[in-house]
Structures are given as structure tokens and as C-alpha cells.
Amino acid sequence: MEEAKVSPLKNFIAGGVAGACLLLAGHPLDTIKVRLQTQPKASCAQYVIYTGTYDCFRKTVSKEKKKMHRDNEVIEGAIFYLVSKTCRLIGDSKLFVCMGAPLAGVAPMMAISFFGFGLGKQLQQTDPGKPLTHTQIFLSGCLAGVFTTVIVAPGERIKCLLQVNGKARYSGPLDCAVRLYKQQGIRSVYKGTVLTLIRDVPSNGLYFLTYEYLKNLLTPEGQSVSQLSTPKILLAGGVAGILNWTIALPPDVLKSNFQTGLVDVLRTLLREEGPTGLYKGFNAVFLRAFPANAACFLGFEVALKGLNAIAPSW
């Protein structure tokens, strides 16, 4: 099948839709992931705050339910609670805490990510009729990782601080950003940029390579990848998300700790917790990876088809 013409502009717009889908599907477990990654190691006379993913989920939801009990809004069941009160949760819930920062950043971030991926493909696609190699697709994904760091680094710095400290120290994302800037200038806002690059460049390369490879693999012979069914898009996107985090998690643990105050992160984690410390939040990450990234790529493909129908010449 002939390779479809790459349109970075359409990728940019559809990527914004993909980012919103990814955030709404994955933010609750992202909050749990950060809290598990940044909780202090227990001493002999001290217990850890959370013993695991489920314990963190249960305690976070329990605190929020107690607050809602005071408002006479008793809701039975954590899952039902999360689904039925999504709109309220976005503003109030501790699982959706600090969605303001990522929501303001994730749409442009994913837009830039898909734009960078599309641009990388376009720059390497000398012959429109010749499919790109796996190496070229991987490099295009790496370029996407470089592009997104400008937004991701400060956005996640603010997100992690709010997820860990909540309203105890900051009134919201804007207050957090302003106070960080006043403390040490732009350098403080962009703290963790190098670790973000280490996490995102190779992981984005694998991310997009996996998705493109699975899309082609799942496409029946003689058909176009644009005709791929929704379940197959979800499968390809979900698997891509899981593989992405297999290499992104260790630098993500380091980044989360560094951005929330721990300076000598690698040495401290290895000394106190060993290599397994680099995989804190493992369960939350992989529970989140499949649905969040499946939703992300589905949102992208649906938006891209809509754009192709509305403006085929772009």
C-alpha cells in the first residue's frame, strides 16, 4: 500500500485532541504514580504512607469521599464514584488534583509531539511511494520527544509538586509557577529538563515505532492503514504505551523525585532502595499505560480522519 502523505499541520491539530483524550483517561493513575514515586522511604520506626498502588488508590479516594460526605454526597463504590462524578472530580478530587497544569499543557504538548513526529517523517520521506524504515520512524519519534520537552519539563515540574504537596503549599498551578519563578527564576521552573529529555527522547521513539509497526501488522493485506478498525487502533495504541513506559519509568522516577526536591536522586535511590527503587509506581504506570494511550491514539486517528474529510488539501 502506498504511504500516505505526511501532514505535520494535521498531526498538530489531531495531536491536541489526542492529548486531551490521554489526560482524561490516565490522570487519576498518574497522580497515584507520582505519590508512590515520591513518598519517603520508611525507617525502622516508621511506616510508608502507601504500601502499593491499590492502597494509594483506596486512601486517596477515601479522603475525597470523606470530604463529599460532609456535603451529603455519599457515593457507593470507588469505581462508580470515579465514573459518575468525573466533572466534579476534575475540579475537586485528589485523584484529579492539579489537572489544571497538565490540561493546559497536555493538548499543546501532544500537538507538538505529533507535529514533531510528522515533521520527522516528512523530512525523511524523499519518495512518497516508499514506506519509511523502522529506523526512520524511530528517529521521527525521538524528534517528537525533543520538541515536547519545552512544554513537558515545566508542566510536569508543577504537576508533580501539586500532586505531592497539594494545596498545603500552593493555591494552584499558576501560584506554583509564579512562586517557582520568584525563587530561582526560569531555571527553577525548568528543573528536571535533562531527565525529561533522557526519559522522552528514546521512549517516544519506541512509542511511535511500536504504534506504526502494529498498525501495519494489524492491517489486512490489500487494505490501507487508514481503514483500521477501532479495536485494532486501541490495541496498537495501548501496547505502544506499555512499551514506552518500560524504558521511560526509571528516568521518570528520577525526574519526579528531582522535581519535588531530592537533589542527588540516582545515588540516593540506589543507596536506600536499590535498583527496584527506579521502578516505584510500576503497577500504577502499567495500569494507566494501556487505556490512556489507547484513548490517545484513537482520539488522534478520529481527529485525523475528520481533518482529512474537511480539508483534504492541507
TORKOL-4160 file (C-alpha; in steps of 0.2 Angstrom, whole numbers, padded with zeros to 4 digits, m for minus):
314
<pt num="1" X="0000" Y="0000" Z="0000"/>
<pt num="2" X="0006" Y="0017" Z="m0004"/>
<pt num="3" X="0012" Y="0028" Z="0010"/>
<pt num="4" X="0000" Y="0042" Z="0014"/>
<pt num="5" X="0006" Y="0060" Z="0013"/>
<pt num="6" X="0013" Y="0066" Z="0030"/>
<pt num="7" X="0004" Y="0082" Z="0035"/>
<pt num="8" X="0013" Y="0090" Z="0051"/>
<pt num="9" X="m0001" Y="0103" Z="0052"/>
<pt num="10" X="m0015" Y="0090" Z="0053"/>
<pt num="11" X="m0004" Y="0080" Z="0065"/>
<pt num="12" X="m0003" Y="0095" Z="0076"/>
<pt num="13" X="m0021" Y="0098" Z="0077"/>
<pt num="14" X="m0026" Y="0079" Z="0079"/>
<pt num="15" X="m0012" Y="0078" Z="0092"/>
<pt num="16" X="m0020" Y="0091" Z="0103"/>
<pt num="17" X="m0036" Y="0080" Z="0103"/>
<pt num="18" X="m0026" Y="0065" Z="0107"/>
<pt num="19" X="m0018" Y="0074" Z="0122"/>
<pt num="20" X="m0035" Y="0078" Z="0129"/>
<pt num="21" X="m0040" Y="0060" Z="0127"/>
<pt num="22" X="m0024" Y="0054" Z="0135"/>
<pt num="23" X="m0026" Y="0065" Z="0150"/>
<pt num="24" X="m0044" Y="0062" Z="0154"/>
<pt num="25" X="m0041" Y="0043" Z="0153"/>
<pt num="26" X="m0025" Y="0042" Z="0163"/>
<pt num="27" X="m0023" Y="0056" Z="0175"/>
<pt num="28" X="m0030" Y="0048" Z="0191"/>
<pt num="29" X="m0017" Y="0034" Z="0190"/>
<pt num="30" X="m0004" Y="0047" Z="0185"/>
<pt num="31" X="m0007" Y="0055" Z="0202"/>
<pt num="32" X="m0006" Y="0038" Z="0211"/>
<pt num="33" X="0011" Y="0035" Z="0201"/>
<pt num="34" X="0019" Y="0051" Z="0207"/>
<pt num="35" X="0013" Y="0049" Z="0225"/>
<pt num="36" X="0021" Y="0032" Z="0226"/>
<pt num="37" X="0037" Y="0038" Z="0217"/>
<pt num="38" X="0040" Y="0052" Z="0229"/>
<pt num="39" X="0034" Y="0045" Z="0246"/>
<pt num="40" X="0049" Y="0045" Z="0258"/>
<pt num="41" X="0057" Y="0028" Z="0262"/>
<pt num="42" X="0051" Y="0021" Z="0279"/>
<pt num="43" X="0063" Y="0020" Z="0293"/>
<pt num="44" X="0063" Y="0006" Z="0306"/>
<pt num="45" X="0051" Y="0016" Z="0317"/>
<pt num="46" X="0040" Y="0022" Z="0303"/>
<pt num="47" X="0028" Y="0015" Z="0291"/>
<pt num="48" X="0027" Y="0020" Z="0272"/>
<pt num="49" X="0011" Y="0031" Z="0268"/>
<pt num="50" X="0006" Y="0019" Z="0254"/>
<pt num="51" X="0010" Y="0001" Z="0253"/>
<pt num="52" X="0006" Y="m0001" Z="0235"/>
<pt num="53" X="m0005" Y="0005" Z="0220"/>
<pt num="54" X="m0021" Y="m0001" Z="0227"/>
<pt num="55" X="m0018" Y="0006" Z="0245"/>
<pt num="56" X="m0014" Y="0023" Z="0237"/>
<pt num="57" X="m0029" Y="0022" Z="0227"/>
<pt num="58" X="m0040" Y="0017" Z="0242"/>
<pt num="59" X="m0033" Y="0031" Z="0253"/>
<pt num="60" X="m0034" Y="0044" Z="0240"/>
<pt num="61" X="m0052" Y="0040" Z="0236"/>
<pt num="62" X="m0056" Y="0038" Z="0254"/>
<pt num="63" X="m0050" Y="0055" Z="0259"/>
<pt num="64" X="m0061" Y="0063" Z="0245"/>
<pt num="65" X="m0076" Y="0053" Z="0249"/>
<pt num="66" X="m0075" Y="0059" Z="0267"/>
<pt num="67" X="m0075" Y="0077" Z="0260"/>
<pt num="68" X="m0090" Y="0073" Z="0250"/>
<pt num="69" X="m0099" Y="0065" Z="0265"/>
<pt num="70" X="m0099" Y="0082" Z="0273"/>
<pt num="71" X="m0108" Y="0089" Z="0258"/>
<pt num="72" X="m0121" Y="0075" Z="0259"/>
<pt num="73" X="m0115" Y="0067" Z="0243"/>
<pt num="74" X="m0112" Y="0049" Z="0248"/>
<pt num="75" X="m0107" Y="0038" Z="0233"/>
<pt num="76" X="m0105" Y="0019" Z="0235"/>
<pt num="77" X="m0090" Y="0011" Z="0226"/>
<pt num="78" X="m0074" Y="0019" Z="0221"/>
<pt num="79" X="m0076" Y="0015" Z="0203"/>
<pt num="80" X="m0094" Y="0021" Z="0201"/>
<pt num="81" X="m0088" Y="0036" Z="0211"/>
<pt num="82" X="m0074" Y="0040" Z="0198"/>
<pt num="83" X="m0085" Y="0037" Z="0183"/>
<pt num="84" X="m0101" Y="0046" Z="0188"/>
<pt num="85" X="m0093" Y="0061" Z="0196"/>
<pt num="86" X="m0080" Y="0064" Z="0183"/>
<pt num="87" X="m0085" Y="0083" Z="0180"/>
<pt num="88" X="m0084" Y="0086" Z="0199"/>
<pt num="89" X="m0068" Y="0076" Z="0201"/>
<pt num="90" X="m0059" Y="0086" Z="0188"/>
<pt num="91" X="m0061" Y="0101" Z="0199"/>
<pt num="92" X="m0060" Y="0093" Z="0217"/>
<pt num="93" X="m0054" Y="0076" Z="0218"/>
<pt num="94" X="m0037" Y="0071" Z="0224"/>
<pt num="95" X="m0035" Y="0059" Z="0210"/>
<pt num="96" X="m0038" Y="0073" Z="0198"/>
<pt num="97" X="m0028" Y="0085" Z="0208"/>
<pt num="98" X="m0018" Y="0098" Z="0198"/>
<pt num="99" X="m0027" Y="0094" Z="0182"/>
<pt num="100" X="m0026" Y="0112" Z="0178"/>
<pt num="101" X="m0007" Y="0112" Z="0174"/>
<pt num="102" X="m0007" Y="0096" Z="0163"/>
<pt num="103" X="m0023" Y="0101" Z="0155"/>
<pt num="104" X="m0016" Y="0117" Z="0150"/>
<pt num="105" X="0000" Y="0109" Z="0144"/>
<pt num="106" X="m0005" Y="0091" Z="0138"/>
<pt num="107" X="m0015" Y="0097" Z="0122"/>
<pt num="108" X="m0001" Y="0108" Z="0115"/>
<pt num="109" X="0012" Y="0095" Z="0121"/>
<pt num="110" X="0004" Y="0081" Z="0112"/>
<pt num="111" X="0000" Y="0093" Z="0097"/>
<pt num="112" X="0019" Y="0097" Z="0097"/>
<pt num="113" X="0023" Y="0078" Z="0099"/>
<pt num="114" X="0013" Y="0073" Z="0084"/>
<pt num="115" X="0019" Y="0088" Z="0074"/>
<pt num="116" X="0037" Y="0083" Z="0078"/>
<pt num="117" X="0034" Y="0065" Z="0073"/>
<pt num="118" X="0025" Y="0071" Z="0057"/>
<pt num="119" X="0039" Y="0083" Z="0053"/>
<pt num="120" X="0052" Y="0070" Z="0056"/>
<pt num="121" X="0043" Y="0058" Z="0044"/>
<pt num="122" X="0041" Y="0072" Z="0031"/>
<pt num="123" X="0060" Y="0076" Z="0032"/>
<pt num="124" X="0065" Y="0058" Z="0029"/>
<pt num="125" X="0051" Y="0054" Z="0016"/>
<pt num="126" X="0061" Y="0058" Z="0000"/>
<pt num="127" X="0049" Y="0046" Z="m0010"/>
<pt num="128" X="0031" Y="0047" Z="m0005"/>
<pt num="129" X="0028" Y="0030" Z="m0013"/>
<pt num="130" X="0041" Y="0022" Z="m0002"/>
<pt num="131" X="0037" Y="0017" Z="0016"/>
<pt num="132" X="0049" Y="0023" Z="0029"/>
<pt num="133" X="0061" Y="0011" Z="0038"/>
<pt num="134" X="0059" Y="0007" Z="0056"/>
<pt num="135" X="0075" Y="0017" Z="0060"/>
<pt num="136" X="0067" Y="0032" Z="0051"/>
<pt num="137" X="0051" Y="0030" Z="0061"/>
<pt num="138" X="0061" Y="0028" Z="0077"/>
<pt num="139" X="0071" Y="0044" Z="0074"/>
<pt num="140" X="0055" Y="0054" Z="0070"/>
<pt num="141" X="0048" Y="0048" Z="0087"/>
<pt num="142" X="0064" Y="0054" Z="0095"/>
<pt num="143" X="0062" Y="0071" Z="0087"/>
<pt num="144" X="0045" Y="0072" Z="0094"/>
<pt num="145" X="0052" Y="0069" Z="0111"/>
<pt num="146" X="0064" Y="0084" Z="0109"/>
<pt num="147" X="0050" Y="0095" Z="0103"/>
<pt num="148" X="0039" Y="0092" Z="0118"/>
<pt num="149" X="0052" Y="0095" Z="0132"/>
<pt num="150" X="0049" Y="0113" Z="0131"/>
<pt num="151" X="0031" Y="0111" Z="0137"/>
<pt num="152" X="0033" Y="0095" Z="0147"/>
<pt num="153" X="0048" Y="0100" Z="0158"/>
<pt num="154" X="0039" Y="0115" Z="0167"/>
<pt num="155" X="0022" Y="0107" Z="0166"/>
<pt num="156" X="0027" Y="0091" Z="0175"/>
<pt num="157" X="0038" Y="0101" Z="0187"/>
<pt num="158" X="0022" Y="0110" Z="0193"/>
<pt num="159" X="0011" Y="0094" Z="0191"/>
<pt num="160" X="0022" Y="0084" Z="0202"/>
<pt num="161" X="0024" Y="0097" Z="0216"/>
<pt num="162" X="0005" Y="0099" Z="0216"/>
<pt num="163" X="0002" Y="0080" Z="0216"/>
<pt num="164" X="0014" Y="0078" Z="0231"/>
<pt num="165" X="0010" Y="0094" Z="0241"/>
<pt num="166" X="m0007" Y="0098" Z="0235"/>
<pt num="167" X="m0015" Y="0114" Z="0242"/>
<pt num="168" X="m0004" Y="0114" Z="0258"/>
<pt num="169" X="0009" Y="0125" Z="0249"/>
<pt num="170" X="0001" Y="0131" Z="0233"/>
<pt num="171" X="m0016" Y="0138" Z="0229"/>
<pt num="172" X="m0015" Y="0131" Z="0211"/>
<pt num="173" X="m0004" Y="0129" Z="0195"/>
<pt num="174" X="m0002" Y="0147" Z="0192"/>
<pt num="175" X="0003" Y="0151" Z="0210"/>
<pt num="176" X="0015" Y="0136" Z="0210"/>
<pt num="177" X="0023" Y="0143" Z="0193"/>
<pt num="178" X="0024" Y="0161" Z="0200"/>
<pt num="179" X="0032" Y="0156" Z="0216"/>
<pt num="180" X="0045" Y="0144" Z="0207"/>
<pt num="181" X="0050" Y="0159" Z="0196"/>
<pt num="182" X="0052" Y="0171" Z="0210"/>
<pt num="183" X="0063" Y="0159" Z="0220"/>
<pt num="184" X="0076" Y="0155" Z="0206"/>
<pt num="185" X="0069" Y="0161" Z="0190"/>
<pt num="186" X="0066" Y="0151" Z="0174"/>
<pt num="187" X="0079" Y="0139" Z="0180"/>
<pt num="188" X="0068" Y="0133" Z="0194"/>
<pt num="189" X="0053" Y="0131" Z="0183"/>
<pt num="190" X="0063" Y="0120" Z="0170"/>
<pt num="191" X="0071" Y="0110" Z="0184"/>
<pt num="192" X="0072" Y="0092" Z="0178"/>
<pt num="193" X="0074" Y="0096" Z="0159"/>
<pt num="194" X="0089" Y="0085" Z="0156"/>
<pt num="195" X="0080" Y="0070" Z="0165"/>
<pt num="196" X="0064" Y="0074" Z="0154"/>
<pt num="197" X="0075" Y="0073" Z="0139"/>
<pt num="198" X="0083" Y="0056" Z="0144"/>
<pt num="199" X="0065" Y="0049" Z="0148"/>
<pt num="200" X="0056" Y="0056" Z="0132"/>
<pt num="201" X="0068" Y="0055" Z="0118"/>
<pt num="202" X="0071" Y="0036" Z="0117"/>
<pt num="203" X="0054" Y="0032" Z="0124"/>
<pt num="204" X="0045" Y="0042" Z="0111"/>
<pt num="205" X="0055" Y="0034" Z="0098"/>
<pt num="206" X="0049" Y="0017" Z="0104"/>
<pt num="207" X="0032" Y="0023" Z="0106"/>
<pt num="208" X="0029" Y="0029" Z="0089"/>
<pt num="209" X="0038" Y="0015" Z="0081"/>
<pt num="210" X="0028" Y="0002" Z="0090"/>
<pt num="211" X="0012" Y="0010" Z="0085"/>
<pt num="212" X="0016" Y="0012" Z="0067"/>
<pt num="213" X="0023" Y="m0006" Z="0067"/>
<pt num="214" X="0007" Y="m0013" Z="0075"/>
<pt num="215" X="m0004" Y="m0003" Z="0064"/>
<pt num="216" X="0004" Y="m0011" Z="0048"/>
<pt num="217" X="0004" Y="m0028" Z="0056"/>
<pt num="218" X="m0014" Y="m0027" Z="0060"/>
<pt num="219" X="m0019" Y="m0021" Z="0043"/>
<pt num="220" X="m0026" Y="m0034" Z="0032"/>
<pt num="221" X="m0017" Y="m0037" Z="0015"/>
<pt num="222" X="m0023" Y="m0025" Z="0002"/>
<pt num="223" X="m0031" Y="m0013" Z="0014"/>
<pt num="224" X="m0025" Y="0004" Z="0019"/>
<pt num="225" X="m0020" Y="0008" Z="0037"/>
<pt num="226" X="m0032" Y="0022" Z="0037"/>
<pt num="227" X="m0046" Y="0008" Z="0037"/>
<pt num="228" X="m0040" Y="0000" Z="0053"/>
<pt num="229" X="m0054" Y="m0004" Z="0065"/>
<pt num="230" X="m0057" Y="0005" Z="0082"/>
<pt num="231" X="m0052" Y="m0011" Z="0092"/>
<pt num="232" X="m0036" Y="m0013" Z="0082"/>
<pt num="233" X="m0031" Y="0005" Z="0085"/>
<pt num="234" X="m0035" Y="0004" Z="0103"/>
<pt num="235" X="m0024" Y="m0012" Z="0104"/>
<pt num="236" X="m0009" Y="m0004" Z="0095"/>
<pt num="237" X="m0010" Y="0012" Z="0105"/>
<pt num="238" X="m0011" Y="0003" Z="0121"/>
<pt num="239" X="0003" Y="m0009" Z="0118"/>
<pt num="240" X="0014" Y="0006" Z="0112"/>
<pt num="241" X="0010" Y="0015" Z="0128"/>
<pt num="242" X="0016" Y="0000" Z="0139"/>
<pt num="243" X="0032" Y="m0002" Z="0129"/>
<pt num="244" X="0035" Y="0016" Z="0130"/>
<pt num="245" X="0035" Y="0015" Z="0149"/>
<pt num="246" X="0046" Y="0000" Z="0150"/>
<pt num="247" X="0061" Y="0011" Z="0146"/>
<pt num="248" X="0053" Y="0028" Z="0152"/>
<pt num="249" X="0049" Y="0023" Z="0170"/>
<pt num="250" X="0067" Y="0023" Z="0178"/>
<pt num="251" X="0071" Y="0041" Z="0172"/>
<pt num="252" X="0053" Y="0046" Z="0176"/>
<pt num="253" X="0056" Y="0041" Z="0194"/>
<pt num="254" X="0072" Y="0051" Z="0195"/>
<pt num="255" X="0063" Y="0066" Z="0187"/>
<pt num="256" X="0048" Y="0065" Z="0199"/>
<pt num="257" X="0060" Y="0065" Z="0214"/>
<pt num="258" X="0072" Y="0078" Z="0207"/>
<pt num="259" X="0057" Y="0090" Z="0203"/>
<pt num="260" X="0050" Y="0088" Z="0220"/>
<pt num="261" X="0066" Y="0092" Z="0230"/>
<pt num="262" X="0078" Y="0077" Z="0230"/>
<pt num="263" X="0094" Y="0083" Z="0223"/>
<pt num="264" X="0106" Y="0068" Z="0222"/>
<pt num="265" X="0092" Y="0057" Z="0216"/>
<pt num="266" X="0101" Y="0042" Z="0207"/>
<pt num="267" X="0114" Y="0039" Z="0221"/>
<pt num="268" X="0101" Y="0042" Z="0235"/>
<pt num="269" X="0088" Y="0030" Z="0227"/>
<pt num="270" X="0101" Y="0016" Z="0224"/>
<pt num="271" X="0108" Y="0018" Z="0241"/>
<pt num="272" X="0092" Y="0017" Z="0250"/>
<pt num="273" X="0081" Y="0006" Z="0240"/>
<pt num="274" X="0092" Y="m0002" Z="0227"/>
<pt num="275" X="0088" Y="m0004" Z="0208"/>
<pt num="276" X="0070" Y="m0008" Z="0212"/>
<pt num="277" X="0068" Y="0010" Z="0218"/>
<pt num="278" X="0069" Y="0015" Z="0200"/>
<pt num="279" X="0053" Y="0006" Z="0197"/>
<pt num="280" X="0042" Y="0013" Z="0210"/>
<pt num="281" X="0024" Y="0016" Z="0204"/>
<pt num="282" X="0026" Y="0001" Z="0192"/>
<pt num="283" X="0009" Y="m0005" Z="0194"/>
<pt num="284" X="0000" Y="0012" Z="0193"/>
<pt num="285" X="0011" Y="0016" Z="0177"/>
<pt num="286" X="0006" Y="0000" Z="0168"/>
<pt num="287" X="m0012" Y="0000" Z="0173"/>
<pt num="288" X="m0013" Y="0018" Z="0166"/>
<pt num="289" X="m0002" Y="0015" Z="0151"/>
<pt num="290" X="m0014" Y="0004" Z="0140"/>
<pt num="291" X="m0031" Y="0013" Z="0142"/>
<pt num="292" X="m0023" Y="0031" Z="0142"/>
<pt num="293" X="m0013" Y="0028" Z="0126"/>
<pt num="294" X="m0026" Y="0018" Z="0118"/>
<pt num="295" X="m0038" Y="0033" Z="0120"/>
<pt num="296" X="m0024" Y="0045" Z="0114"/>
<pt num="297" X="m0021" Y="0036" Z="0098"/>
<pt num="298" X="m0040" Y="0033" Z="0095"/>
<pt num="299" X="m0043" Y="0052" Z="0098"/>
<pt num="300" X="m0029" Y="0056" Z="0086"/>
<pt num="301" X="m0035" Y="0044" Z="0072"/>
<pt num="302" X="m0053" Y="0050" Z="0073"/>
<pt num="303" X="m0047" Y="0068" Z="0073"/>
<pt num="304" X="m0036" Y="0065" Z="0058"/>
<pt num="305" X="m0050" Y="0057" Z="0048"/>
<pt num="306" X="m0061" Y="0072" Z="0052"/>
<pt num="307" X="m0047" Y="0084" Z="0046"/>
<pt num="308" X="m0045" Y="0073" Z="0030"/>
<pt num="309" X="m0063" Y="0074" Z="0026"/>
<pt num="310" X="m0064" Y="0093" Z="0030"/>
<pt num="311" X="m0048" Y="0099" Z="0022"/>
<pt num="312" X="m0040" Y="0085" Z="0011"/>
<pt num="313" X="m0028" Y="0098" Z="0003"/>
<pt num="314" X="m0019" Y="0103" Z="0019"/>
